[in-house]
Amino acid sequence: MSQPHDFGYLPGTWRNTNKLTKGIITFTLEAADNQLMLTLQGAAGGYFSPEMGTVEMQCFHAAPDSSKVIGFFSALQDADQELKLACNLNKGLIIIATYITVGSTSFFIREFFHKIS
């Protein structure tokens, strides 16, 4: 059985600090049954599909003997693109590094999010 996770401050809705983003506008984190689920909303006309769905995140703890989650990772894919999301909590913000592959083109964006609820 996996180690229990302490999700602390993470669950809730988070908004991008850049109102002009072409990436993720908002996302919601939900914690249940020792899992962290992420649902994101992309920008209309942005870098990827606005509705990418919900995905379970792989959680990373602050240390081997800690249950506090400070980072999480996952990948989302649809017919046209793949997103790899590397996320971490730092000073009350969540930072998401998104690695995007569309066809034969790959690129990277990093965005910062503050909690709104």
Buried (B, 14 or more C-beta within 10 A) or exposed (E): EEEEBBBEEBBEBBBBEBEEBBBBBBBBBBBEEEBBBBBBBBBEEBBBBEEBEEBEBEBBBEEEEEBBBBBBBBEBEEEEBBBBBBBBBEEEBBBBBBBBBEEEEEEEBEBBBEBEE
